[in-house]
Amino acid sequence: MKKRKNFLIYPKFQLSLMAGNTLIISAAFLIILLFANQTHGEILQSAIDAKVSIKHPFFKFSNFQFNEYKNSLYLGMSLVLVISNIITLAITHKIAGPLVRLRNELNTVSQTGKIATLKFRKKDLFIDIADKYNAAMSKVSRKDRSDDNAA
């Protein structure tokens, strides 16, 4: 079994999906962080409105807890981004691989006229495209031979 040397089969496609994925997840975490910041500010304001002294341990404890929450949120966001992009890369391999093989085979046919059987990996998506391509190329090849015989 061949070891993959390049993780990006079709970089423009794969990187654009990963960038979109990163953007969406980052936006979601930013919204969570903004709401958490707003809630923390409201809690502190409620304590001030209740005439709790600024020197009261509540404020120090509340700020400590909020900073711990933010650190956990950043760690969680980082883990989710890494895992999500690994999954995105794995899925795009199953899409990009067949597309690249089909493109390469079409280039070969258009440049040399030689038709080879197109095969995809078992776990690839769009396996039926290879079958349809092979059937179409077989029909074209038969038609070309019958046209040659008729001439």
trRosetta pair geometry for C-beta under 8 A, 3 or more apart (Angstrom, degrees):
i j d omega theta_ij theta_ji phi_ij phi_ji
4 7 6.8 90 133 -86 124 50
6 9 7.0 129 107 -79 104 47
7 89 6.3 -6 169 -174 111 133
8 11 4.2 47 159 -88 133 78
8 14 5.3 -162 -137 63 85 145
8 15 6.9 11 -129 -44 133 95
9 14 6.9 110 44 -37 71 138
9 92 7.7 -175 40 129 105 90
9 93 6.1 113 -5 -125 130 66
9 96 4.3 145 82 118 118 123
9 97 5.5 -68 -161 -76 172 62
9 100 5.5 -127 160 -12 107 152
10 13 4.3 11 117 33 112 119
10 14 5.8 130 76 -18 69 97
10 92 7.6 -129 56 162 98 106
10 96 3.8 -152 18 -151 116 121
10 99 6.5 -3 -52 81 157 119
10 100 5.6 -155 -62 -62 106 112
11 14 5.9 -66 -132 46 26 103
11 15 5.4 16 176 -12 70 116
12 15 6.5 -56 -132 42 17 102
12 16 6.2 16 163 -19 57 113
13 16 6.2 -64 -150 34 21 107
13 17 6.7 15 157 -13 61 108
13 92 6.6 167 122 -163 99 120
13 95 7.7 -132 146 105 137 114
13 96 5.6 164 83 -95 136 112
13 99 7.8 67 -18 73 173 152
14 17 6.0 -59 -153 37 30 107
14 18 6.3 25 154 -15 66 110
14 88 7.9 133 -163 136 76 93
14 89 6.5 55 -168 -122 118 67
14 92 4.4 134 -112 134 86 152
14 93 7.9 43 -104 -59 130 57
14 96 6.0 -34 -56 -46 104 153
15 18 5.5 -55 -142 41 35 111
15 19 6.0 39 156 -23 67 105
16 19 5.6 -50 -144 36 31 113
16 20 6.4 33 155 -18 63 104
17 20 5.7 -53 -148 37 32 111
17 21 6.2 36 152 -22 64 107
17 88 5.7 -173 127 -179 108 118
17 92 5.7 171 55 -79 149 132
18 21 5.4 -51 -146 36 32 116
18 22 6.3 35 153 -20 65 105
18 85 5.1 60 -146 -139 104 98
18 88 5.3 149 -93 107 73 139
18 89 6.7 26 -81 -64 123 81
18 92 7.8 -74 -44 -12 91 151
19 22 5.7 -52 -146 37 30 111
19 23 6.3 33 153 -21 64 107
20 23 5.6 -54 -146 35 31 113
20 24 6.4 28 158 -17 65 106
21 24 6.1 -57 -149 36 27 107
21 25 6.4 18 158 -10 64 110
21 84 5.7 -173 167 139 123 114
21 85 6.1 156 98 -88 136 70
21 88 5.0 -99 -38 -71 166 157
22 25 6.1 -61 -144 42 28 105
22 26 5.9 26 159 -19 66 113
22 81 6.0 54 -122 -146 81 107
22 85 6.7 22 -66 -76 94 118
23 26 5.9 -58 -142 39 25 109
23 27 6.2 27 158 -21 62 108
24 27 5.8 -55 -148 34 27 111
24 28 6.6 28 153 -19 63 105
25 28 5.7 -53 -151 34 33 112
25 29 6.5 26 154 -13 66 106
25 77 7.2 145 149 -156 102 82
25 80 6.0 -171 -164 120 135 113
25 81 5.6 169 104 -90 147 78
25 84 6.0 156 -62 54 152 165
26 29 5.9 -58 -147 41 32 107
26 30 6.1 36 153 -23 66 107
26 77 7.4 79 -109 -173 57 122
26 81 7.4 42 -62 -92 82 124
27 30 5.6 -53 -146 35 31 114
27 31 6.5 34 154 -20 64 103
28 31 5.9 -54 -153 33 31 111
28 32 6.6 31 149 -18 64 105
29 32 5.4 -50 -147 36 37 114
29 33 6.2 39 153 -20 67 105
29 73 6.8 145 -161 170 103 100
29 77 4.4 58 -122 -108 161 126
29 80 7.9 163 -62 60 127 138
30 33 5.6 -53 -146 37 32 112
30 34 6.3 34 153 -21 65 104
31 34 5.7 -51 -146 34 31 112
31 35 6.5 27 156 -14 64 105
32 35 6.0 -59 -150 40 29 106
32 36 6.2 29 153 -19 65 109
32 73 6.8 -168 112 -148 122 129
33 36 5.6 -54 -144 38 31 112
33 37 6.2 34 155 -22 65 105
33 70 7.0 69 -132 -125 101 90
33 73 6.3 142 -85 140 92 152
34 37 5.7 -53 -148 35 29 112
34 38 6.4 30 153 -19 63 106
35 38 5.5 -52 -146 37 33 113
35 39 6.2 34 154 -20 66 105
36 39 5.7 -54 -146 37 31 111
36 40 6.3 32 154 -20 65 105
36 66 7.5 152 155 -149 103 92
36 69 6.5 -158 -174 129 140 132
36 70 7.4 167 113 -80 141 79
36 73 7.3 -136 11 -63 167 159
37 40 5.8 -53 -147 35 29 111
37 41 6.4 31 153 -19 62 106
38 41 5.7 -56 -152 36 30 112
38 42 6.5 30 151 -19 65 105
39 42 5.6 -54 -149 35 33 111
39 43 6.5 36 152 -22 65 102
40 43 5.7 -50 -150 32 33 113
40 44 6.5 31 153 -15 65 105
40 62 7.2 147 -157 163 91 103
40 66 4.7 66 -124 -113 145 140
41 44 5.8 -56 -149 39 32 109
41 45 6.1 32 153 -19 66 108
42 45 5.5 -53 -143 39 32 112
42 46 6.3 39 154 -25 64 102
43 46 5.7 -51 -151 30 30 113
43 47 6.8 29 150 -17 62 103
43 62 6.4 -166 116 -155 125 137
44 47 5.7 -54 -155 34 35 112
44 48 6.5 34 149 -18 67 104
44 59 6.7 70 -131 -123 99 87
44 62 6.4 162 -81 118 87 150
45 48 5.5 -52 -147 37 36 112
45 49 6.1 38 152 -20 68 105
46 49 5.6 -52 -144 38 31 112
46 50 6.3 27 154 -16 64 108
47 50 5.7 -58 -146 41 30 108
47 52 4.2 -52 177 41 88 135
47 56 7.6 -141 174 66 125 136
47 58 5.9 -172 -138 116 148 138
47 59 6.9 -177 108 -73 154 84
47 62 7.7 -141 -18 -24 154 161
48 51 7.8 43 174 -73 34 21
48 52 6.7 -79 -79 51 29 83
48 54 7.5 26 -104 -79 93 81
52 56 5.0 -71 170 20 97 156
52 58 6.0 -30 167 48 147 143
52 59 7.7 163 121 -43 118 97
53 56 4.6 125 67 -35 80 93
54 59 6.1 12 -164 -22 51 165
55 59 7.7 -84 -125 34 3 129
56 59 5.9 102 72 -2 76 94
57 60 5.5 -59 -154 43 51 110
57 61 5.7 49 150 -20 80 109
58 61 5.8 -63 -146 43 27 109
58 62 5.9 27 158 -22 66 111
59 62 5.7 -52 -140 36 27 112
59 63 6.3 25 159 -15 62 107
60 63 6.0 -57 -149 39 27 108
60 64 6.3 30 152 -21 63 108
61 64 5.6 -54 -147 36 31 114
61 65 6.3 30 155 -18 65 106
62 65 5.8 -54 -146 37 29 110
62 66 6.3 28 155 -19 64 107
63 66 5.7 -53 -143 37 31 111
63 67 6.3 32 156 -18 64 105
64 67 5.9 -57 -151 37 28 109
64 68 6.5 29 151 -18 63 106
65 68 5.6 -54 -150 36 33 113
65 69 6.3 37 151 -22 65 104
66 69 5.4 -49 -149 34 34 116
66 70 6.4 34 152 -18 65 103
67 70 5.6 -50 -146 36 34 111
67 71 6.4 36 153 -20 65 104
68 71 5.7 -53 -148 36 31 112
68 72 6.4 31 153 -17 64 106
69 72 5.8 -58 -152 38 30 110
69 73 6.2 33 150 -22 65 108
70 73 5.4 -53 -146 36 33 116
70 74 6.4 34 155 -20 66 102
71 74 5.8 -51 -147 35 31 110
71 75 6.4 30 153 -16 63 106
72 75 5.7 -55 -147 39 32 111
72 76 6.1 33 154 -19 66 108
73 76 5.7 -54 -144 39 29 112
73 77 6.1 32 155 -22 64 106
74 77 5.7 -51 -144 35 29 112
74 78 6.4 31 155 -20 62 105
75 78 5.8 -55 -151 34 30 112
75 79 6.5 27 153 -16 64 107
76 79 5.8 -57 -148 38 31 109
76 80 6.1 29 156 -17 67 109
77 80 5.8 -57 -145 39 29 110
77 81 6.2 31 156 -21 64 108
78 81 5.8 -55 -148 35 28 112
78 82 6.4 25 156 -16 64 106
79 82 5.9 -56 -147 37 30 108
79 83 6.1 22 159 -11 67 111
80 83 6.0 -58 -140 44 28 106
80 84 5.7 27 161 -19 65 115
81 84 5.9 -57 -137 41 23 109
81 85 6.1 17 164 -14 62 111
82 85 6.2 -63 -147 40 24 104
82 86 6.4 25 155 -20 62 107
83 86 5.8 -54 -149 34 30 112
83 87 6.4 28 154 -15 65 106
84 87 5.8 -55 -149 38 31 110
84 88 6.2 34 151 -21 65 107
85 88 5.2 -47 -140 37 36 116
85 89 6.2 42 155 -22 65 101
86 89 5.7 -52 -149 34 30 113
86 90 6.5 31 151 -19 63 105
87 90 5.6 -53 -149 35 33 112
87 91 6.4 29 155 -16 66 106
88 91 5.9 -56 -146 39 30 108
88 92 6.1 26 157 -17 66 109
89 92 5.9 -57 -142 39 28 108
89 93 6.6 40 153 -29 61 100
90 93 5.8 -48 -157 22 31 116
90 94 7.2 26 149 -15 60 102
91 94 5.8 -57 -161 34 39 110
91 95 6.8 25 146 -10 68 108
92 95 5.4 -59 -148 44 42 108
92 96 5.3 31 159 -14 79 113
93 96 6.1 -54 -122 46 25 101
93 97 5.6 35 172 -31 62 111
94 97 6.5 -30 -122 25 18 115
94 98 7.7 13 168 -5 46 105
94 123 6.3 -86 -111 130 112 81
94 124 5.1 171 -155 -136 69 46
94 125 4.6 81 143 -8 102 92
95 98 6.9 -72 -168 38 26 100
95 99 6.5 15 151 -12 65 117
95 125 5.5 -8 -83 50 64 126
95 126 7.2 81 -129 -1 58 121
96 99 5.6 -65 -147 43 35 111
96 100 5.9 33 160 -21 73 108
97 100 6.1 -60 -147 36 24 106
97 101 6.4 20 158 -15 63 109
97 120 7.0 113 117 -149 105 93
97 121 6.5 -17 133 14 150 115
97 124 5.4 -114 82 -113 122 119
98 101 5.7 -57 -144 40 32 110
98 102 6.1 32 158 -19 67 107
98 120 4.8 1 -100 -115 99 131
98 124 4.9 127 -48 172 109 135
98 125 6.7 -118 9 73 140 61
98 126 4.9 177 102 76 163 115
98 127 7.5 -122 -100 -79 142 42
98 129 6.4 103 167 61 130 130
98 130 7.1 -106 -144 -47 108 100
99 102 5.7 -54 -145 38 29 111
99 103 6.2 31 154 -20 64 107
99 126 7.8 56 -54 63 74 157
100 103 5.6 -51 -144 37 31 113
100 104 6.2 31 155 -19 64 106
101 104 5.8 -54 -146 37 29 111
101 105 6.3 28 155 -18 64 108
101 118 6.6 129 140 -158 108 98
101 119 7.9 -86 169 73 149 45
101 120 6.5 170 60 -95 154 76
101 130 8.0 -7 107 -92 128 108
102 105 5.8 -56 -146 38 30 109
102 106 6.3 30 155 -18 65 107
102 118 6.6 50 -99 -156 65 147
102 129 6.5 -38 -83 135 142 127
102 130 7.6 -127 -81 -85 97 69
102 133 6.5 -148 -127 -77 100 157
103 106 5.8 -57 -148 38 28 110
103 107 6.4 32 152 -21 63 105
104 107 5.6 -52 -150 34 32 114
104 108 6.5 34 151 -20 64 104
105 108 5.6 -50 -149 34 34 114
105 109 6.4 34 153 -17 66 104
105 116 6.6 -122 -136 60 103 95
105 118 5.1 -20 -85 -93 172 111
105 133 7.3 73 101 164 145 145
106 109 5.7 -52 -145 38 33 111
106 110 6.2 28 157 -15 66 109
107 110 5.9 -60 -144 41 28 106
107 111 6.0 14 162 -10 66 115
108 111 6.1 -66 -141 44 24 102
108 112 5.7 -27 179 27 66 114
108 114 6.4 -60 154 71 100 91
108 116 7.0 -13 109 14 148 111
109 112 7.1 -73 -119 56 16 76
109 113 6.7 43 -167 -122 53 18
109 114 6.9 -123 -105 70 52 44
109 115 5.7 40 -109 -92 106 70
109 137 7.3 -113 -108 -121 146 120
115 137 4.6 165 -159 177 135 124
115 140 7.6 156 -79 78 154 112
115 141 5.7 -112 38 -70 153 124
117 134 5.7 30 -141 -118 73 119
118 130 4.6 -146 110 -143 100 87
118 133 5.0 -5 38 95 146 134
118 134 5.7 -143 39 -61 87 89
118 137 7.9 121 -6 3 107 146
119 130 6.1 81 -116 -168 24 149
120 124 4.2 -102 164 59 117 148
120 126 7.2 169 -90 89 172 76
120 127 5.2 -144 67 -114 131 69
120 129 7.7 69 -32 63 141 92
120 130 4.9 -148 -9 -37 101 141
121 124 4.6 113 59 -26 80 103
122 127 7.7 16 -142 -96 33 140
124 127 5.9 126 83 -71 92 82
126 129 4.5 4 165 -1 99 121
126 130 7.8 111 128 -16 77 80
127 130 6.0 -45 -170 25 50 111
127 131 7.1 47 139 -14 70 102
128 131 5.3 -52 -154 37 47 115
128 132 6.2 44 150 -18 74 104
129 132 5.7 -54 -145 40 34 109
129 133 6.1 38 153 -22 67 106
130 133 5.6 -52 -144 37 30 113
130 134 6.2 29 156 -19 64 107
131 134 5.9 -55 -146 37 28 110
131 135 6.3 27 155 -17 63 107
132 135 5.7 -54 -145 38 31 111
132 136 6.2 30 155 -19 65 108
133 136 5.8 -59 -147 38 28 109
133 137 6.1 23 157 -16 66 109
134 137 5.9 -55 -141 39 28 108
134 138 6.2 33 155 -23 62 107
135 138 5.7 -55 -149 34 29 114
135 139 6.5 28 153 -18 63 106
136 139 5.7 -56 -150 36 31 110
136 140 6.3 30 153 -18 66 106
137 140 5.6 -51 -143 38 34 112
137 141 6.1 38 154 -22 65 107
138 141 5.7 -54 -147 36 28 113
138 142 6.4 28 154 -17 63 106
139 142 5.8 -54 -147 37 31 110
139 143 6.2 31 153 -20 65 107
140 143 5.6 -54 -146 37 30 112
140 144 6.3 33 154 -21 65 104
141 144 5.8 -51 -148 34 29 111
141 145 6.6 27 153 -16 62 106
142 145 5.8 -57 -151 37 32 110
142 146 6.3 26 154 -16 67 106
143 146 5.8 -56 -145 39 31 107
143 147 6.2 34 153 -21 65 106
144 147 5.7 -54 -146 36 30 112
144 148 6.4 33 153 -21 63 105
145 148 5.6 -51 -149 34 32 113
145 149 6.4 31 152 -18 64 105
146 149 5.6 -51 -146 37 35 112
146 150 6.3 36 154 -22 66 106
147 150 5.8 -54 -144 35 31 110
147 151 6.5 30 156 -23 63 106
148 151 6.0 -58 -152 31 29 110
